């Protein structure tokens, strides 16, 4: 049986209602019924290594292809990990052509920020980095560190590549090169670096 990755319709009405009412939701609770719709069910390897609590950083290849969208990575992982994951998400979808950049990108920027608010995610300016978004990116880093400070057992989810590397067919996409500065960002989560960052203004 070929895998099927249907659109996660079960969470859409609840998510839209939460956005309209300004309420919060559990991403894990919404992810579990979506994961149950996958056929065949995902194969889970290395179950003993699935974190039962934090602190922990989960990284994933930001993979997509025809019939498979990257949001399924976050949904499937969140359905398996037994605690809430604080995902660092994109703040907008960007496109190489001017038409979609002027039409779709603003809509996704509005929608994704509100989804992040519902699930308490941290939206980050999209990749590749743009010089004009340096301030917004720094502010997002500060928000992630603030979340870790107030959540000692935090589990952070991150796609280091930050963009799609799909070929448009069923062949596996290659791993992409993470953007400059990612290593420094990840090091901020180490206990020694984090204590140092906590003592000064970022």
Secondary structure, DSSP 8 states (H G I E B T S, - for coil): ---B----HHHHHHHHHHHHHT----HHHHHHHHHTT-BS------GGGS-SSSSEEEE-----BTTB-THHHHHHHHHHSSS--EEEEES----SSHHHHHHHHHHHHHHHHHHHHHHT-EEE--SS--GGGHHHHHHHHHHHHHHHHH-TT-EEEE-TT-S----SSSS--------TTHHHHHHTTSHHHHHHHHTS--
